[in-house]
Amino acid sequence: MSKVIFITGISSGFGKHTASLLAEKGHKVYGTTRKEIEHDPRVNVLYLDVTDLPAVEICIKTVLEKEGRIDVLINNAGMHTGGAIEVAPYDDIRSQIDTNLMGAIHTIRAVLPAMRKQGEGTIINISSIGGLMGLPFQAFYSASKFAIEGLSEALRIELKQFKIRVVVVNPGDFHTHNTINRKNVYIRDNNNAYEEQFKKSLTIIEKDENGGWPPEILARKISRIVESKNPCNRYVVASFEQKLAVVLKYILPGSWFAKILEDHYGIKS
């Protein structure tokens, strides 16, 4: 059965491939982007910055006026910052939280009245492995994704009475434009005590990402979630090692798991 799908952030990576695959499968797909892009002609492109609440509300209203419903909301738009907490510029921190968290909140609040009226719907929030464990030198990215976790958990319970499902997807490392587009903070003055360690850890981070899976794998998983009658609350889409890390996070003492992360990112005390 064809569904009306609203997905944010389709300029590249997960969003681009997911929008195309869903359109290929016969769904009516509306995808948002902040800039002009070459796009799949089967996807209806809407130009939107998810941090702009009035613009989000207008965008959702436009789709509802045309289609009469929105069956699936996929919150995919996001950005990624890297660097030490102490030296990260506040503008970058606000941008990180505004895009990854407030952007999702804006779209959710805009679409919920229609979904409640329909008596059904699915909200898919793209989180991250970094939403399940605090990643060094990616703290504000992790913070935004941790917030998505809590938001989704509460929202799922609130919306159960309206038969609206809330699904969280936690990708591991994928080879997307994320590496190129990350805002990295190396140094803001002459006394950045973190620069040497950050550069060392960033090399490992980028190696993991560049060696990650292609985004088409996540697109196929999201497509199956969209078409599932009873999707799970969470899907961790990652390598065996990364899935194991998620399990270990919850069964090991905190100091032991911290040591695993320190070793992986080359951090020596």
ROMI-589525 format. One record per residue (C-alpha): z, y, x; residue number from 1; residue in one letter. Coordinates in nm, 2 decimals, padded with zeros to 4 digits. Example, Ala and Ser with C-alpha at 12.3 -4.5 7.8 and 13.67 -1.06 7.14 Angstrom:
# ROMI-589525
      Z      Y      X num residuo
  00.78 -00.45  01.23   1       A
  00.71 -00.11  01.37   2       S
//
This chain:
# ROMI-589525
      Z      Y      X num residuo
  00.00  00.00  00.00   1       M
 -00.10  00.34  00.14   2       S
  00.18  00.58  00.21   3       K
  00.20  00.95  00.27   4       V
  00.35  01.00  00.62   5       I
  00.47  01.32  00.78   6       F
  00.52  01.29  01.16   7       I
  00.62  01.56  01.40   8       T
  00.49  01.60  01.76   9       G
  00.15  01.43  01.77  10       I
  00.00  01.62  02.07  11       S
  00.05  01.32  02.30  12       S
  00.24  01.00  02.37  13       G
  00.43  00.83  02.09  14       F
  00.33  01.08  01.82  15       G
 -00.04  01.08  01.90  16       K
 -00.08  00.70  01.91  17       H
  00.15  00.64  01.61  18       T
 -00.04  00.89  01.39  19       A
 -00.37  00.74  01.48  20       S
 -00.26  00.38  01.42  21       L
 -00.10  00.46  01.08  22       L
 -00.42  00.65  00.98  23       A
 -00.63  00.35  01.09  24       E
 -00.42  00.13  00.87  25       K
 -00.51  00.34  00.57  26       G
 -00.20  00.57  00.53  27       H
 -00.24  00.94  00.46  28       K
 -00.10  01.09  00.78  29       V
  00.01  01.45  00.83  30       Y
  00.10  01.52  01.19  31       G
  00.24  01.84  01.35  32       T
  00.17  02.00  01.68  33       T
  00.26  02.34  01.84  34       R
 -00.08  02.38  02.00  35       K
 -00.45  02.31  01.96  36       E
 -00.53  01.95  02.05  37       I
 -00.81  01.70  02.03  38       E
 -00.70  01.48  01.75  39       H
 -00.80  01.17  01.55  40       D
 -01.01  01.31  01.26  41       P
 -00.83  01.07  01.02  42       R
 -00.51  01.26  01.09  43       V
 -00.43  01.58  00.90  44       N
 -00.31  01.82  01.17  45       V
 -00.05  02.09  01.09  46       L
  00.04  02.35  01.34  47       Y
  00.42  02.38  01.35  48       L
  00.72  02.45  01.58  49       D
  01.00  02.24  01.44  50       V
  01.26  02.49  01.56  51       T
  01.12  02.74  01.31  52       D
  01.30  02.65  00.98  53       L
  01.09  02.87  00.74  54       P
  00.77  02.73  00.89  55       A
  00.90  02.37  00.85  56       V
  00.98  02.43  00.48  57       E
  00.63  02.58  00.43  58       I
  00.47  02.28  00.60  59       C
  00.66  02.03  00.39  60       I
  00.58  02.22  00.07  61       K
  00.21  02.22  00.16  62       T
  00.20  01.85  00.19  63       V
  00.40  01.80 -00.13  64       L
  00.17  02.03 -00.32  65       E
 -00.13  01.84 -00.20  66       K
  00.00  01.48 -00.22  67       E
  00.28  01.50 -00.47  68       G
  00.51  01.29 -00.24  69       R
  00.61  01.21  00.11  70       I
  00.70  00.84  00.16  71       D
  00.79  00.84  00.53  72       V
  00.92  01.11  00.77  73       L
  00.90  01.03  01.14  74       I
  01.10  01.27  01.36  75       N
  00.92  01.24  01.69  76       N
  00.89  01.59  01.82  77       A
  01.10  01.65  02.13  78       G
  01.13  01.78  02.48  79       M
  01.31  01.67  02.80  80       H
  01.51  01.86  03.05  81       T
  01.63  01.74  03.39  82       G
  01.89  01.88  03.63  83       G
  02.27  01.91  03.68  84       A
  02.48  02.04  03.39  85       I
  02.64  02.31  03.60  86       E
  02.31  02.48  03.70  87       V
  02.09  02.43  03.39  88       A
  01.98  02.76  03.24  89       P
  02.13  02.82  02.89  90       Y
  01.78  02.90  02.75  91       D
  01.67  02.55  02.85  92       D
  01.98  02.39  02.70  93       I
  01.93  02.57  02.37  94       R
  01.56  02.48  02.37  95       S
  01.66  02.11  02.43  96       Q
  01.91  02.10  02.14  97       I
  01.70  02.32  01.91  98       D
  01.39  02.09  01.95  99       T
  01.54  01.75  01.95 100       N
  01.83  01.79  01.71 101       L
  01.78  02.10  01.50 102       M
  01.41  02.02  01.46 103       G
  01.50  01.69  01.31 104       A
  01.76  01.85  01.08 105       I
  01.50  02.10  00.96 106       H
  01.25  01.84  00.86 107       T
  01.51  01.61  00.70 108       I
  01.66  01.88  00.49 109       R
  01.31  02.00  00.38 110       A
  01.19  01.65  00.27 111       V
  01.51  01.52  00.11 112       L
  01.48  01.69 -00.23 113       P
  01.13  01.53 -00.28 114       A
  01.25  01.19 -00.16 115       M
  01.55  01.20 -00.39 116       R
  01.33  01.29 -00.68 117       K
  01.10  01.00 -00.59 118       Q
  01.40  00.76 -00.58 119       G
  01.29  00.62 -00.24 120       E
  01.17  00.71  00.11 121       G
  01.21  00.63  00.47 122       T
  01.33  00.85  00.75 123       I
  01.25  00.73  01.11 124       I
  01.43  00.92  01.38 125       N
  01.31  00.86  01.73 126       I
  01.61  00.86  01.96 127       S
  01.62  00.70  02.31 128       S
  01.80  00.46  02.53 129       I
  01.94  00.79  02.65 130       G
  02.10  00.83  02.31 131       G
  02.31  00.52  02.37 132       L
  02.43  00.60  02.73 133       M
  02.47  00.93  02.91 134       G
  02.20  00.95  03.17 135       L
  02.28  01.14  03.49 136       P
  02.08  01.46  03.55 137       F
  01.95  01.42  03.19 138       Q
  02.28  01.52  03.02 139       A
  02.14  01.76  02.76 140       F
  01.86  01.53  02.67 141       Y
  02.12  01.25  02.62 142       S
  02.34  01.49  02.43 143       A
  02.06  01.57  02.18 144       S
  01.99  01.20  02.13 145       K
  02.35  01.11  02.10 146       F
  02.36  01.37  01.82 147       A
  02.06  01.20  01.65 148       I
  02.26  00.88  01.65 149       E
  02.56  01.03  01.47 150       G
  02.34  01.23  01.23 151       L
  02.14  00.91  01.14 152       S
  02.46  00.70  01.09 153       E
  02.61  00.95  00.85 154       A
  02.28  01.02  00.68 155       L
  02.22  00.65  00.61 156       R
  02.55  00.63  00.42 157       I
  02.49  00.95  00.23 158       E
  02.14  00.85  00.12 159       L
  02.20  00.49  00.02 160       K
  02.26  00.59 -00.34 161       Q
  01.91  00.74 -00.35 162       F
  01.74  00.43 -00.20 163       K
  01.63  00.64  00.11 164       I
  01.64  00.44  00.43 165       R
  01.73  00.58  00.77 166       V
  01.60  00.40  01.08 167       V
  01.67  00.49  01.44 168       V
  01.42  00.38  01.71 169       V
  01.55  00.38  02.07 170       N
  01.26  00.36  02.32 171       P
  01.33  00.27  02.68 172       G
  01.10  00.38  02.96 173       D
  00.74  00.44  02.85 174       F
  00.45  00.59  03.05 175       H
  00.38  00.91  02.85 176       T
  00.35  01.28  02.93 177       H
  00.72  01.30  02.93 178       N
  00.74  01.29  03.31 179       T
  00.49  01.57  03.35 180       I
  00.63  01.79  03.07 181       N
  01.00  01.76  03.17 182       R
  01.17  02.09  03.26 183       K
  01.33  02.02  03.59 184       N
  01.60  02.25  03.74 185       V
  01.60  02.21  04.11 186       Y
  01.78  02.53  04.22 187       I
  01.88  02.87  04.07 188       R
  02.06  03.01  04.38 189       D
  02.11  02.94  04.74 190       N
  02.42  02.72  04.69 191       N
  02.30  02.44  04.45 192       N
  02.52  02.16  04.55 193       A
  02.33  01.91  04.33 194       Y
  01.97  01.97  04.46 195       E
  01.96  01.69  04.71 196       E
  02.10  01.43  04.48 197       Q
  01.89  01.54  04.19 198       F
  01.57  01.51  04.38 199       K
  01.67  01.16  04.49 200       K
  01.76  01.05  04.14 201       S
  01.45  01.22  04.00 202       L
  01.23  01.00  04.22 203       T
  01.39  00.70  04.06 204       I
  01.37  00.84  03.71 205       I
  01.00  00.91  03.74 206       E
  00.93  00.57  03.90 207       K
  01.09  00.41  03.60 208       D
  00.89  00.62  03.35 209       E
  00.56  00.58  03.53 210       N
  00.61  00.21  03.54 211       G
  00.71  00.19  03.18 212       G
  00.52  00.04  02.88 213       W
  00.22  00.22  02.73 214       P
  00.30  00.42  02.41 215       P
  00.08  00.20  02.20 216       E
  00.35 -00.06  02.20 217       I
  00.59  00.18  02.04 218       L
  00.32  00.29  01.79 219       A
  00.28 -00.07  01.68 220       R
  00.65 -00.11  01.63 221       K
  00.67  00.20  01.42 222       I
  00.38  00.09  01.22 223       S
  00.56 -00.23  01.14 224       R
  00.87 -00.04  01.04 225       I
  00.67  00.18  00.81 226       V
  00.52 -00.12  00.63 227       E
  00.85 -00.32  00.62 228       S
  01.02 -00.35  00.28 229       K
  01.36 -00.39  00.44 230       N
  01.36 -00.23  00.79 231       P
  01.66 -00.27  01.02 232       C
  01.89  00.03  01.08 233       N
  01.80  00.03  01.45 234       R
  01.52 -00.09  01.69 235       Y
  01.56 -00.09  02.06 236       V
  01.21 -00.10  02.21 237       V
  01.26 -00.16  02.58 238       A
  01.24 -00.41  02.86 239       S
  01.48 -00.70  02.88 240       F
  01.68 -00.52  03.16 241       E
  01.72 -00.20  02.95 242       Q
  01.82 -00.40  02.64 243       K
  02.08 -00.58  02.86 244       L
  02.21 -00.24  02.98 245       A
  02.26 -00.14  02.61 246       V
  02.47 -00.45  02.55 247       V
  02.66 -00.41  02.87 248       L
  02.75 -00.05  02.78 249       K
  02.94 -00.18  02.48 250       Y
  03.11 -00.48  02.64 251       I
  03.20 -00.37  02.99 252       L
  03.49 -00.13  03.09 253       P
  03.35  00.22  03.11 254       G
  03.41  00.25  03.49 255       S
  03.21 -00.07  03.55 256       W
  02.92  00.05  03.35 257       F
  02.93  00.39  03.52 258       A
  02.90  00.20  03.85 259       K
  02.58  00.03  03.73 260       I
  02.42  00.37  03.64 261       L
  02.54  00.52  03.97 262       E
  02.38  00.24  04.16 263       D
  02.05  00.25  03.96 264       H
  02.01  00.63  04.01 265       Y
  02.11  00.62  04.38 266       G
  02.43  00.82  04.33 267       I
  02.69  00.76  04.60 268       K
  03.05  00.90  04.58 269       S
//
